[in-house]
Amino acid sequence: MPLTHDTSFLETMPANVAIQFHDRVEQSADLEAFRYPVGESWESVTWRQAGEKVSALAAGLLSLGLENEQRVGIASGTRYEWILADLAIMCAGGATTTVYPTTNSEDTSYILGDAECRVVFAEDDTQVAKIKEHRNELPHVSKVVTFEGTTDGDWIISMDDLAELGSAYLAEHPDVIKEKAASIAPDQLATLIYTSGTTGRPKGVRLQHKSWVYEGEAIKAQNILHEDDLQFLWLPMAHSFGKVLLSTQMACGFATAIDGRVEKIVDNLGVVKPTFMGAAPRIFEKAHGRIVTMTAAEGGAKEKIFKQAFKVGLEVDRLKREGKSIPLPLKLQHGLFDKLVFSKVRDRFGGRVRFFISGAAALNRDIAEWFHAAGILILEGYGLTETSAGSFVNHPEDYRFGTVGPAVPGTQVKLGDNDEIMVKGPGVMDGYHNRPEETAATLTDDGWLRTGDKGSLDSDGYLTITGRIKELFKTSGGKYVAPPAIESKFKAICPYASQFMVFGDERQFCVALITLDPDAIAGWAEENGVSGDYAAIVKSDQCREMVAGYVEELNSRLNRWETIKKWELLDHDLTVESGELTPSMKVKRNVVQDNHKELIDSFYA
């Protein structure tokens, strides 16, 4: 039976994010709140120091005339200043509007204009330039506050300039921050997150103060995270997954080390030594692929020991899950392999990780079990931007691989038509900004959110995601195929895979477009005497032969109608810049399909 959780916290939750933050500052004043990189070292700030900075910035926004629910944009990568800006906006009664730093200038202008942003925090000159370029279309933007860009002393000011304005305002209105916090209603707009979507213009999801407070308090109620934990945060704060971890931090009181540079994740984990981290499955796929290929490159006895270690580790895990005893010889082998192999894998992630949380896309079960065999627990969760991120999560003491866990306390779930997952609870959005028809199509009159995802619930309420309703297709033979399930299987089998996209709607068989991880395949090429850039490597006979072997292995694990009859390696990996990935690293399937229509059609010629 799953753990049961008390929902009495729903009656005693702080009324809004401002009060939640101020309460945490008071409770944990001298404890570490945040840590961020400065050059090669890390600087630490206490809750009291963060609180003082946020209050000055919030007062600065009030001095600029910001009113309740008026939007303030943040166009920046993940960094300490992002969090200060976000908290300041919400403590001033405004609503944060998020913009990914990779968003092009046209979409940046659309988001800031649609939200009618009054002020915009811009990371650097690159982000400032996007706003300047469309200044005439943004009549509401009265001030741009830059983290590290060039100021002009008028329209563009620095964070320090804003804090100075705030300090002067606080001197005249000493109680303004407390008064503002007391005046914010639970259902007041706190955040407008524009979902990148796979088609059309981004939609603004309206999330209230009570939703973010609830998300953090629901995790606290499950006793998963505590004050002595240390989070490493690299996720895009423009995405709800990053934002929900900030709410969780305020509820639980742990410290967070922040650095949004994806290429520095592994290095940072070794230095920071966190106890937990949230990540998208792609991070785990890459880490798995890197460890496997590095060991294969060493070959010989090391590779044999590595393979045997995971064989033993997976077997021990299986016996434990089935409640069976572990034979002594197997136990002794496991102890030896833990010292020789598994401890080294854990050390790559800092050696102190209690668990990782995986969200934003489906995690392949084989990869979750592989990490668990090495003593690293990945808890899969599920939610949407429309549900303030976390609606389901596995618990460290009660988890089931292949599921996203039970609903978090206070959230209800049911399966609608076609097994569509439907969610109801305090985390559910207020609606889409300026889009009443789309809001009505997504929210039922009695408050249930249609997720668009298909799933199944077991007798204990653990949810398994079986696919995105729109992504399921039927072959011309009448058989249903769920591409994401096949795609994640291939990534677990092939350590060089980056993307594997399955097509075959109303066709007689399934086909695939494949991209490889540029770093992993460059290493493979060097070992196998293949020269040239990425495009040359994937065209080589050796590379095609290697990939063909993995496709064959995949097909041996699929139903006959799911097998991949034809496939092709693309001459480039998908990127956010090419428009084929969303900023949260999801494949824009329609874009990829349109870009490679002729190639896909040729498979059936």
Secondary structure as GFF3:
##gff-version 3
##sequence-region A 1 605
A	DSSP	alpha_helix	9	12	.	.	.	ID=ss1
A	DSSP	alpha_helix	17	27	.	.	.	ID=ss2
A	DSSP	beta_strand	32	38	.	.	.	ID=ss3
A	DSSP	beta_strand	41	46	.	.	.	ID=ss4
A	DSSP	alpha_helix	47	63	.	.	.	ID=ss5
A	DSSP	beta_strand	71	75	.	.	.	ID=ss6
A	DSSP	alpha_helix	80	91	.	.	.	ID=ss7
A	DSSP	beta_strand	95	99	.	.	.	ID=ss8
A	DSSP	alpha_helix	105	114	.	.	.	ID=ss9
A	DSSP	beta_strand	119	122	.	.	.	ID=ss10
A	DSSP	alpha_helix	125	133	.	.	.	ID=ss11
A	DSSP	three_ten_helix	135	137	.	.	.	ID=ss12
A	DSSP	beta_strand	143	146	.	.	.	ID=ss13
A	DSSP	beta_strand	156	158	.	.	.	ID=ss14
A	DSSP	alpha_helix	159	172	.	.	.	ID=ss15
A	DSSP	alpha_helix	176	183	.	.	.	ID=ss16
A	DSSP	beta_strand	189	195	.	.	.	ID=ss17
A	DSSP	beta_strand	203	208	.	.	.	ID=ss18
A	DSSP	alpha_helix	209	221	.	.	.	ID=ss19
A	DSSP	beta_strand	230	233	.	.	.	ID=ss20
A	DSSP	alpha_helix	240	252	.	.	.	ID=ss21
A	DSSP	beta_strand	255	258	.	.	.	ID=ss22
A	DSSP	three_ten_helix	262	264	.	.	.	ID=ss23
A	DSSP	alpha_helix	265	272	.	.	.	ID=ss24
A	DSSP	beta_strand	276	279	.	.	.	ID=ss25
A	DSSP	alpha_helix	281	298	.	.	.	ID=ss26
A	DSSP	alpha_helix	300	321	.	.	.	ID=ss27
A	DSSP	alpha_helix	328	337	.	.	.	ID=ss28
A	DSSP	pi_helix	338	342	.	.	.	ID=ss29
A	DSSP	alpha_helix	343	348	.	.	.	ID=ss30
A	DSSP	beta_strand	355	358	.	.	.	ID=ss31
A	DSSP	alpha_helix	365	373	.	.	.	ID=ss32
A	DSSP	beta_strand	378	382	.	.	.	ID=ss33
A	DSSP	three_ten_helix	385	387	.	.	.	ID=ss34
A	DSSP	beta_strand	392	393	.	.	.	ID=ss35
A	DSSP	beta_strand	412	415	.	.	.	ID=ss36
A	DSSP	three_ten_helix	417	419	.	.	.	ID=ss37
A	DSSP	beta_strand	420	424	.	.	.	ID=ss38
A	DSSP	beta_strand	431	432	.	.	.	ID=ss39
A	DSSP	alpha_helix	436	442	.	.	.	ID=ss40
A	DSSP	beta_strand	449	457	.	.	.	ID=ss41
A	DSSP	beta_strand	463	468	.	.	.	ID=ss42
A	DSSP	beta_strand	473	474	.	.	.	ID=ss43
A	DSSP	beta_strand	480	481	.	.	.	ID=ss44
A	DSSP	alpha_helix	483	493	.	.	.	ID=ss45
A	DSSP	beta_strand	497	503	.	.	.	ID=ss46
A	DSSP	beta_strand	510	516	.	.	.	ID=ss47
A	DSSP	alpha_helix	518	527	.	.	.	ID=ss48
A	DSSP	alpha_helix	534	539	.	.	.	ID=ss49
A	DSSP	alpha_helix	541	555	.	.	.	ID=ss50
A	DSSP	three_ten_helix	560	562	.	.	.	ID=ss51
A	DSSP	beta_strand	564	569	.	.	.	ID=ss52
A	DSSP	alpha_helix	589	595	.	.	.	ID=ss53
A	DSSP	alpha_helix	597	603	.	.	.	ID=ss54
###
